[in-house]
Amino acid sequence: MDSATRKDLKGDKFAEEVFDIFEWISAHKGEVMRYGGIAVAVAIIAVGVVLYNRSQAETRQEALAAALAIEDGSVGPTAPPAVMHYDTPEDKDKARVKAYTNLATKYSGTQEGAFGSFALASDAIDKGNMAEAEKRYREVATSGPKAYAALANIALARVLVAEGKPADAQKILQNLTNNPALTVSKAAATLDLAEVMSKNDPSGALKLLDTLRTSPRQPVSRVAVTEYGNIDQANPGLNKKK
């Protein structure tokens, strides 16, 4: 993901009071189809939840603010005023990794700790280290607040698919459809589940999508119709066999 896209993802439009990851994904389909983009998108939505919840301890908020300040830091021979500055990109990357690792480790189980893990997972994906990304997402999925755990499970499922573990991803997504959260609706989990199933169980995937094609939520029905058509075309004669 280029720097311009990353900057756009930090916009205030993501700091909403109520989140549905599907609504965001449906509006940015091209970005989230890249695994690095998904990780960053999840992290940015998490930032919004952090901003929304004002009851967190001041020390954790300060640690998160310090980590985010590094993201906006400058690099190069000239140091602009009022921002953090680093001589080289490597220096900046080292500082941000240290800050996010501190968040993930010191504040594990909190919203700020979850954000640190999301950021580290995003870095791992960008570097092709899917095993590390899986580890980071599992940390949040098992110990993070419910809203974050749901987001982590969505991202974890996609990482598992990339690692060639669709059966494991399917189990996670099935559980999410049964236990939706503020940040991941039943529709969002169902659409991801259908996508995973489309490879080894296209008939089952079509059945899932069929329930969403007439959803009153237009973004849901629109994507469901599109995905239904794609699977149907990729499996000619499937409907005729029913």
C-alpha contacts under 8 A as a table, 3 or more apart, distances in Angstrom:
res1	aa1	res2	aa2	distance
1	M	5	T	6.45
1	M	6	R	6.80
1	M	36	G	6.76
1	M	37	G	6.32
2	D	5	T	5.50
2	D	6	R	6.43
3	S	6	R	5.02
3	S	7	K	6.13
4	A	7	K	5.09
4	A	8	D	6.25
5	T	8	D	5.04
5	T	9	L	6.23
6	R	9	L	5.13
6	R	10	K	6.72
6	R	40	V	7.72
7	K	10	K	5.36
7	K	11	G	7.22
8	D	11	G	5.56
9	L	14	F	7.64
9	L	40	V	7.88
9	L	41	A	6.96
9	L	44	I	6.68
10	K	14	F	7.31
10	K	44	I	6.38
11	G	14	F	6.15
11	G	15	A	7.84
12	D	15	A	5.28
13	K	16	E	6.76
14	F	44	I	7.04
14	F	45	I	6.12
14	F	48	G	5.94
15	A	45	I	7.21
15	A	47	V	7.17
15	A	48	G	3.94
15	A	49	V	7.03
15	A	51	L	6.81
15	A	52	Y	7.19
16	E	19	F	6.62
16	E	48	G	6.16
16	E	49	V	7.62
16	E	52	Y	7.29
17	E	48	G	7.65
17	E	49	V	7.26
17	E	52	Y	5.85
18	V	182	L	7.26
18	V	183	T	7.81
19	F	45	I	7.54
19	F	49	V	7.90
19	F	182	L	6.29
19	F	183	T	5.05
19	F	184	V	7.86
20	D	23	E	5.60
20	D	24	W	6.96
20	D	182	L	6.53
20	D	183	T	4.76
20	D	184	V	5.53
20	D	185	S	6.23
21	I	24	W	5.26
21	I	25	I	6.12
21	I	42	V	7.92
21	I	45	I	7.75
21	I	151	L	7.81
21	I	183	T	5.61
21	I	184	V	5.46
21	I	185	S	7.43
21	I	188	A	7.13
22	F	25	I	4.96
22	F	26	S	5.92
22	F	184	V	6.84
22	F	185	S	7.08
22	F	187	A	7.55
22	F	188	A	4.89
23	E	26	S	5.32
23	E	27	A	6.47
23	E	219	P	6.87
24	W	27	A	5.30
24	W	28	H	6.38
25	I	28	H	5.12
25	I	29	K	5.64
25	I	32	V	6.41
26	S	29	K	5.41
26	S	219	P	6.46
26	S	220	V	7.89
26	S	223	V	7.23
28	H	31	E	5.54
28	H	32	V	6.36
29	K	32	V	5.45
29	K	33	M	6.21
30	G	33	M	5.60
30	G	34	R	7.51
31	E	34	R	5.95
31	E	37	G	5.55
31	E	38	I	7.34
32	V	35	Y	6.64
32	V	36	G	7.81
32	V	37	G	4.95
32	V	38	I	4.57
32	V	41	A	7.23
33	M	37	G	7.11
33	M	38	I	6.94
34	R	37	G	5.15
34	R	38	I	6.37
35	Y	38	I	5.03
35	Y	39	A	6.37
35	Y	125	I	6.82
35	Y	158	R	7.49
35	Y	159	V	7.45
36	G	39	A	5.22
36	G	40	V	6.35
36	G	122	S	5.77
36	G	123	D	7.81
36	G	125	I	5.54
36	G	126	D	5.44
37	G	40	V	5.15
37	G	41	A	5.93
37	G	122	S	7.99
38	I	41	A	5.02
38	I	42	V	6.07
38	I	155	A	6.89
39	A	42	V	5.22
39	A	43	A	6.25
39	A	118	F	6.72
39	A	119	A	7.56
39	A	121	A	6.81
39	A	122	S	4.84
39	A	125	I	7.73
39	A	155	A	6.58
40	V	43	A	4.96
40	V	44	I	6.13
40	V	118	F	7.58
40	V	119	A	7.04
40	V	122	S	5.87
41	A	44	I	5.15
41	A	45	I	6.23
42	V	45	I	5.25
42	V	46	A	6.20
42	V	118	F	7.28
42	V	151	L	6.46
42	V	152	A	7.76
42	V	155	A	7.51
43	A	46	A	4.94
43	A	47	V	6.35
43	A	115	F	6.07
43	A	118	F	5.39
43	A	119	A	6.30
44	I	47	V	4.95
44	I	48	G	6.56
45	I	48	G	5.11
45	I	49	V	6.57
46	A	49	V	5.08
46	A	50	V	6.28
46	A	111	Q	7.83
46	A	115	F	6.34
46	A	148	Y	6.94
47	V	50	V	4.98
47	V	51	L	6.21
47	V	115	F	7.03
48	G	51	L	5.05
48	G	52	Y	6.08
49	V	52	Y	4.95
49	V	53	N	6.19
50	V	53	N	5.33
50	V	54	R	7.42
50	V	111	Q	6.42
50	V	112	E	7.21
51	L	54	R	6.50
53	N	56	Q	6.94
56	Q	60	R	7.14
56	Q	61	Q	6.91
57	A	60	R	5.58
57	A	61	Q	6.47
58	E	61	Q	5.05
58	E	62	E	6.10
59	T	62	E	5.09
59	T	63	A	6.25
60	R	63	A	5.05
60	R	64	L	6.25
60	R	103	L	7.92
60	R	107	Y	7.36
60	R	112	E	6.44
61	Q	64	L	5.13
61	Q	65	A	6.06
61	Q	112	E	7.23
62	E	65	A	4.99
62	E	66	A	6.09
63	A	66	A	5.13
63	A	67	A	6.35
63	A	99	A	7.71
63	A	103	L	6.94
64	L	67	A	5.12
64	L	68	L	6.26
64	L	103	L	7.11
64	L	112	E	6.25
65	A	68	L	5.12
65	A	69	A	6.08
66	A	69	A	5.04
66	A	70	I	6.60
66	A	99	A	7.60
67	A	70	I	5.35
67	A	71	E	6.96
67	A	96	R	6.18
67	A	99	A	5.33
67	A	100	Y	6.43
68	L	71	E	5.14
68	L	72	D	6.92
69	A	72	D	5.32
69	A	73	G	6.38
69	A	83	V	7.67
69	A	84	M	7.02
70	I	73	G	4.92
70	I	84	M	6.40
70	I	92	K	7.15
70	I	95	A	7.28
70	I	96	R	5.99
71	E	96	R	7.10
72	D	83	V	7.24
72	D	84	M	7.40
73	G	83	V	5.64
73	G	84	M	4.47
73	G	85	H	5.25
73	G	86	Y	7.13
73	G	92	K	7.64
74	S	79	A	6.94
74	S	80	P	7.23
74	S	83	V	6.91
74	S	84	M	6.28
74	S	85	H	4.71
74	S	86	Y	6.19
75	V	78	T	7.72
75	V	79	A	7.61
75	V	85	H	5.80
75	V	86	Y	4.84
75	V	87	D	5.53
75	V	88	T	5.76
75	V	89	P	6.28
75	V	92	K	7.47
76	G	79	A	7.26
76	G	85	H	7.89
76	G	86	Y	6.67
76	G	87	D	5.08
76	G	88	T	6.10
77	P	87	D	6.26
79	A	85	H	5.76
79	A	86	Y	7.99
80	P	83	V	6.49
80	P	85	H	7.51
85	H	92	K	8.00
86	Y	89	P	7.13
86	Y	91	D	6.01
86	Y	92	K	5.63
87	D	91	D	6.68
87	D	92	K	7.90
88	T	91	D	5.23
88	T	92	K	6.58
89	P	92	K	5.11
89	P	93	D	6.09
90	E	93	D	5.07
90	E	94	K	6.07
91	D	94	K	5.16
91	D	95	A	6.27
92	K	95	A	5.14
92	K	96	R	6.25
93	D	96	R	5.22
93	D	97	V	6.08
94	K	97	V	5.28
94	K	98	K	6.18
95	A	98	K	5.15
95	A	99	A	6.21
96	R	99	A	5.00
96	R	100	Y	6.10
97	V	100	Y	5.22
97	V	101	T	5.90
97	V	120	L	7.08
98	K	101	T	5.12
98	K	102	N	6.13
99	A	102	N	5.14
99	A	103	L	6.38
99	A	116	G	7.96
100	Y	103	L	4.96
100	Y	104	A	6.11
100	Y	115	F	7.90
100	Y	116	G	4.42
100	Y	117	S	7.05
100	Y	119	A	6.82
100	Y	120	L	6.72
101	T	104	A	5.07
101	T	105	T	5.95
101	T	116	G	6.31
101	T	117	S	7.35
101	T	120	L	7.33
102	N	105	T	5.25
102	N	106	K	5.55
102	N	107	Y	7.66
102	N	116	G	7.68
103	L	106	K	5.54
103	L	107	Y	5.44
103	L	108	S	7.31
103	L	112	E	6.32
103	L	113	G	4.76
103	L	114	A	7.89
103	L	115	F	7.67
103	L	116	G	5.11
103	L	117	S	7.73
104	A	107	Y	5.77
104	A	108	S	5.35
104	A	112	E	7.49
104	A	113	G	4.17
104	A	114	A	6.26
104	A	115	F	7.34
104	A	116	G	4.69
104	A	117	S	5.18
105	T	108	S	5.40
105	T	113	G	6.90
106	K	113	G	7.27
107	Y	110	T	5.79
107	Y	112	E	6.64
107	Y	113	G	4.61
108	S	112	E	7.98
108	S	113	G	4.74
108	S	114	A	6.80
108	S	143	S	7.35
108	S	144	G	7.27
109	G	113	G	6.23
109	G	114	A	6.83
109	G	140	V	7.19
109	G	143	S	5.06
109	G	144	G	4.43
109	G	145	P	6.55
110	T	113	G	5.09
110	T	114	A	6.15
110	T	144	G	6.02
110	T	145	P	6.42
111	Q	114	A	5.03
111	Q	115	F	6.31
111	Q	144	G	6.99
111	Q	145	P	6.61
111	Q	148	Y	7.20
112	E	115	F	5.11
112	E	116	G	6.41
113	G	116	G	5.11
113	G	117	S	6.43
113	G	144	G	7.95
114	A	117	S	5.11
114	A	118	F	6.20
114	A	140	V	5.67
114	A	144	G	6.13
114	A	148	Y	6.75
115	F	118	F	4.98
115	F	119	A	6.21
116	G	119	A	5.23
116	G	120	L	6.29
117	S	120	L	5.10
117	S	121	A	6.04
117	S	136	R	5.42
117	S	137	Y	6.90
117	S	139	E	7.60
117	S	140	V	7.06
118	F	121	A	5.04
118	F	122	S	6.18
118	F	136	R	6.97
118	F	137	Y	6.84
118	F	152	A	7.74
119	A	122	S	5.07
119	A	123	D	6.37
120	L	123	D	5.08
120	L	124	A	6.20
120	L	133	A	7.38
120	L	136	R	7.09
121	A	124	A	4.99
121	A	125	I	6.21
121	A	132	E	6.81
121	A	133	A	4.24
121	A	134	E	7.46
121	A	136	R	5.60
121	A	137	Y	6.77
122	S	125	I	5.17
122	S	126	D	6.24
122	S	133	A	7.02
123	D	126	D	5.15
123	D	127	K	6.31
124	A	127	K	5.12
124	A	128	G	6.19
124	A	129	N	4.89
124	A	130	M	6.47
124	A	132	E	6.02
124	A	133	A	5.41
125	I	128	G	4.88
125	I	129	N	5.52
125	I	130	M	5.66
125	I	133	A	6.08
126	D	129	N	7.59
129	N	132	E	5.60
129	N	133	A	6.53
130	M	133	A	4.91
130	M	134	E	6.03
130	M	159	V	6.59
130	M	162	A	7.91
130	M	163	E	7.04
131	A	134	E	5.08
131	A	135	K	6.27
132	E	135	K	5.01
132	E	136	R	6.27
133	A	136	R	5.17
133	A	137	Y	6.19
133	A	156	L	7.92
133	A	159	V	7.42
134	E	137	Y	5.28
134	E	138	R	6.07
134	E	156	L	5.97
134	E	159	V	6.47
134	E	160	L	7.34
135	K	138	R	5.21
135	K	139	E	6.36
136	R	139	E	5.19
136	R	140	V	6.81
137	Y	140	V	5.34
137	Y	141	A	6.06
137	Y	152	A	5.14
137	Y	153	N	6.98
137	Y	155	A	7.14
137	Y	156	L	5.69
138	R	141	A	4.81
138	R	142	T	5.98
138	R	152	A	7.11
138	R	153	N	7.48
138	R	156	L	7.03
139	E	142	T	5.50
139	E	143	S	6.02
139	E	144	G	7.28
140	V	143	S	5.26
140	V	144	G	4.45
140	V	145	P	7.82
140	V	148	Y	6.73
140	V	149	A	5.40
140	V	152	A	6.05
141	A	144	G	5.97
141	A	148	Y	7.24
141	A	149	A	4.03
141	A	150	A	6.73
141	A	151	L	7.93
141	A	152	A	5.36
141	A	153	N	5.76
142	T	149	A	6.78
143	S	149	A	7.39
144	G	148	Y	5.91
144	G	149	A	5.34
145	P	148	Y	5.41
145	P	149	A	5.96
146	K	149	A	4.92
146	K	150	A	6.17
146	K	181	A	7.14
147	A	150	A	5.45
147	A	151	L	6.60
147	A	181	A	6.06
147	A	182	L	5.96
147	A	183	T	5.50
147	A	184	V	7.78
148	Y	151	L	5.06
148	Y	152	A	6.06
148	Y	183	T	7.54
149	A	152	A	4.99
149	A	153	N	6.12
150	A	153	N	5.12
150	A	154	I	6.41
150	A	176	L	7.24
150	A	180	P	7.64
150	A	181	A	6.43
150	A	183	T	6.75
150	A	184	V	6.16
151	L	154	I	5.24
151	L	155	A	6.43
151	L	183	T	6.51
151	L	184	V	6.56
152	A	155	A	5.17
152	A	156	L	5.82
153	N	156	L	4.78
153	N	157	A	5.98
153	N	172	I	6.66
153	N	173	L	7.58
153	N	176	L	7.94
154	I	157	A	5.31
154	I	158	R	6.65
154	I	172	I	7.95
154	I	173	L	7.07
154	I	184	V	7.99
154	I	189	A	7.39
155	A	158	R	5.24
155	A	159	V	6.32
156	L	159	V	5.03
156	L	160	L	6.12
156	L	169	A	7.48
157	A	160	L	5.08
157	A	161	V	6.32
157	A	166	P	7.95
157	A	168	D	7.49
157	A	169	A	4.30
157	A	170	Q	7.31
157	A	172	I	6.49
157	A	173	L	6.89
158	R	161	V	5.09
158	R	162	A	6.35
158	R	169	A	7.00
159	V	162	A	5.00
159	V	163	E	6.26
160	L	163	E	4.92
160	L	164	G	6.32
160	L	165	K	5.04
160	L	166	P	6.37
160	L	168	D	6.91
160	L	169	A	5.68
161	V	164	G	5.10
161	V	165	K	5.17
161	V	166	P	4.83
161	V	169	A	6.30
161	V	196	V	7.50
162	A	165	K	7.38
165	K	168	D	5.57
165	K	169	A	6.47
166	P	169	A	4.91
166	P	170	Q	5.98
166	P	196	V	6.46
167	A	170	Q	5.05
167	A	171	K	6.44
168	D	171	K	5.28
168	D	172	I	6.56
169	A	172	I	5.24
169	A	173	L	6.25
169	A	196	V	7.57
170	Q	173	L	5.14
170	Q	174	Q	5.96
170	Q	193	L	6.09
170	Q	196	V	6.61
170	Q	197	M	7.34
171	K	174	Q	5.14
171	K	175	N	6.27
172	I	175	N	5.22
172	I	176	L	6.36
173	L	176	L	4.90
173	L	177	T	6.27
173	L	189	A	5.75
173	L	190	T	7.28
173	L	192	D	7.09
173	L	193	L	5.54
174	Q	177	T	5.18
174	Q	178	N	6.52
174	Q	189	A	7.49
174	Q	190	T	7.59
174	Q	193	L	6.76
175	N	178	N	5.14
175	N	179	N	6.07
176	L	179	N	4.82
176	L	180	P	5.35
176	L	184	V	7.88
176	L	186	K	6.97
176	L	189	A	5.87
177	T	180	P	5.75
177	T	185	S	7.67
177	T	186	K	4.76
177	T	187	A	7.46
177	T	189	A	5.31
177	T	190	T	5.88
178	N	186	K	7.26
179	N	186	K	7.55
180	P	184	V	5.82
180	P	185	S	5.13
180	P	186	K	5.16
180	P	189	A	7.74
181	A	184	V	5.07
181	A	185	S	5.97
181	A	186	K	7.99
182	L	185	S	6.78
184	V	188	A	6.13
184	V	189	A	6.79
185	S	188	A	5.18
185	S	189	A	6.45
186	K	189	A	5.27
186	K	190	T	6.03
187	A	190	T	5.01
187	A	191	L	6.13
187	A	212	L	7.43
187	A	220	V	6.98
188	A	191	L	5.31
188	A	192	D	6.42
189	A	192	D	5.21
189	A	193	L	6.03
190	T	193	L	4.92
190	T	194	A	6.08
190	T	208	L	6.89
190	T	209	L	7.76
191	L	194	A	5.13
191	L	195	E	6.29
191	L	208	L	7.79
191	L	209	L	6.95
191	L	224	A	7.08
192	D	195	E	5.04
192	D	196	V	6.39
193	L	196	V	5.21
193	L	197	M	6.16
193	L	205	A	7.63
194	A	197	M	5.00
194	A	198	S	5.93
194	A	204	G	7.60
194	A	205	A	4.39
194	A	206	L	7.29
194	A	208	L	6.25
194	A	209	L	6.74
195	E	198	S	5.21
195	E	199	K	7.69
195	E	205	A	7.00
195	E	227	E	7.90
196	V	199	K	6.42
197	M	200	N	5.65
197	M	201	D	5.04
197	M	202	P	6.12
197	M	204	G	6.93
197	M	205	A	5.43
198	S	201	D	5.45
198	S	202	P	4.17
198	S	203	S	7.64
198	S	204	G	7.66
198	S	205	A	5.35
198	S	206	L	7.85
198	S	231	I	6.59
199	K	202	P	6.16
201	D	204	G	5.38
201	D	205	A	6.31
202	P	205	A	4.89
202	P	206	L	6.15
202	P	231	I	6.72
202	P	235	N	7.61
203	S	206	L	5.19
203	S	207	K	6.44
203	S	238	L	7.12
204	G	207	K	5.12
204	G	208	L	6.44
205	A	208	L	5.19
205	A	209	L	6.27
206	L	209	L	5.06
206	L	210	D	5.90
206	L	228	Y	5.95
206	L	231	I	7.34
206	L	232	D	7.70
207	K	210	D	5.07
207	K	211	T	6.77
208	L	211	T	5.63
208	L	212	L	7.18
209	L	212	L	5.20
209	L	213	R	6.26
209	L	224	A	5.45
209	L	225	V	7.45
209	L	227	E	7.62
209	L	228	Y	6.11
210	D	213	R	5.32
210	D	214	T	7.77
210	D	224	A	7.48
210	D	228	Y	7.39
211	T	214	T	6.92
211	T	215	S	7.58
212	L	215	S	5.02
212	L	220	V	6.72
212	L	221	S	5.64
212	L	224	A	5.91
213	R	220	V	7.47
213	R	221	S	4.46
213	R	222	R	7.12
213	R	224	A	5.24
213	R	225	V	5.33
214	T	221	S	5.73
215	S	218	Q	6.86
215	S	220	V	6.42
215	S	221	S	5.13
216	P	220	V	8.00
216	P	221	S	7.23
217	R	220	V	5.44
217	R	221	S	6.31
218	Q	221	S	5.11
218	Q	222	R	5.81
219	P	222	R	5.20
219	P	223	V	6.27
220	V	223	V	5.49
220	V	224	A	6.06
221	S	224	A	5.00
221	S	225	V	6.00
222	R	225	V	5.31
222	R	226	T	6.31
223	V	226	T	5.06
223	V	227	E	6.03
224	A	227	E	5.22
224	A	228	Y	5.89
225	V	228	Y	5.09
225	V	229	G	6.20
226	T	229	G	5.21
226	T	230	N	6.30
227	E	230	N	5.00
227	E	231	I	6.21
228	Y	231	I	5.36
228	Y	232	D	6.05
229	G	232	D	5.03
229	G	233	Q	6.04
230	N	233	Q	5.26
230	N	234	A	6.18
231	I	234	A	5.05
231	I	235	N	6.24
232	D	235	N	5.22
232	D	236	P	6.31
232	D	238	L	6.98
232	D	239	N	7.60
233	Q	236	P	5.61
235	N	238	L	5.72
236	P	239	N	7.85
237	G	240	K	5.09
237	G	241	K	6.46
238	L	241	K	5.39
238	L	242	K	7.05
239	N	242	K	5.43
